[in-house]
């Protein structure tokens, strides 16, 4: 990955020192089902610096989306239940504030973009109406001003003849254009944090590239911090400052993007990087996959959840879940291989 | 949309002609005799003369086209003459064999009774069913939902002739709160007579409303449940909208689309389903007129009323389609 050399690890170290705009500590979310509790998120902690782009990577079912939805309590409760943790934002704990305060933050200070632009917009209202809703609600704009601002937003996300298109319905837009509308809605109130949950997954590759370019562009213009959730390590390499790799509902590696690609420490990260399709050399290599299946999370973690699929697993991995070891100031890995005491002994 | 409506109206013409012919055949070929109710002292020759005077001796096609001509030309022309003072040449209007008076006049006398009771009950049913459906879906499996489901099941499965009689026994016979017979000669002139009118309407309206609301609330609940799990609901919440707005603006608007169709399609049906309730409460509306006409072998009346029902069904089908297009921007008919 060529990007690794461009951003120095010093930048990431500096990022660490500023006051974070969002800090998540030990978040735990379970889903209560008839067969018992499913532990979807198991003690996730991370922080987001102003203007940073944090990539969150993992397979389906690794708890990426559930983590993000937990931050703003967007999960259906029940069956979901947030067991513990704090979400520090603007001097408040978002898990403790009342509904009214939480609503002011949703769509106001924190914008959300979802995976499927085909179903994420309400089919029976015009996109103008849907963009104007948060403007009128959070900023208290009147109809005329909200309409003006909505047209500006559509223009900002690159939709031509914006003021006419406000009257159109979602089905009159293509998938990529709908995702632009979603981005316009998320950006409506100048959020401090933008959470993009698999924002490009449902789009085809050329449109995907356009949306990523747009996000990069908007980030430079508006300066908000972004959490970019994806299962595609290739996408993250191009845009992120830091990356958190998730597996089994916990962060298994947390590093600046340069370190992660140059020197991945966790076996899962290494395996993930190997699955990326390569096109160097004369002949196409066979696609690599990680053997085994995503872990069954019906119960608290007793061991390293990756152990059954891990090539370097040993007895300790199957008995004890490792903590997050600090490999360097900008890299952490949740693997017993990093345990210095054992290595030194 | 206009072109669509016109095209559908034109298409309705052959459909209705076909329906009218089928109705004619069914009613005419049924083994009934309009003179059967006459006293036995009338000699058979005289009865035969009566039958012939009613036009029964003519061949079937002639009888059909005569009736059709009366229905589509003479009756409208008659009403145009009455309303605007035209003098279009008309012929013999459709006459009831029982009363020898024009069938359309009888229908327009009976219509207000039916519309009052049935119309009110349908409006009441909608007003009850929509909120129940919305709350039941939003609080799925709550005690409210369970009770709503139970009542719907009763409304669904217990026939109106049973609930009607049950209400009469309880509220008229034992408690004496409401009259058991609907008095159609009662006219509302002041507050007191209005109260009397409301009192006599309560039971038939309730019986019909229960049956309709049971069905509608289930549709509403199912449609709301479908929509509550959609992605756009999550988007609406992520925008920071109040639950009230999410539910009553975003979800309700989408959920109403199929329910509106069901409501529109149900309107002509209620005339039919009201027949039994009208019998129970002695409301002399359209339904009762139809029953008496069937019993008396009154072919022109039966044929005309049934055909009017058919027209209503075709029209409300069209209305349902149009409303569907109005409520769902994804449906466009041009």
Interface residues (C-beta under 8 A of the other chain):
Chain A: X72 X74 X103 X104 X105 X106 X107 X108 X111 X112 X114 X116 X119 X120 X121 X122 X123 X124 X125 X133 X134 X137 X138 X169 X171 X182 X185
Chain B: X230 X231 X232 X234 X235 X236 X237 X238 X239 X240 X241 X242 X250 X253 X254 X257 X327 X328 X329 X330
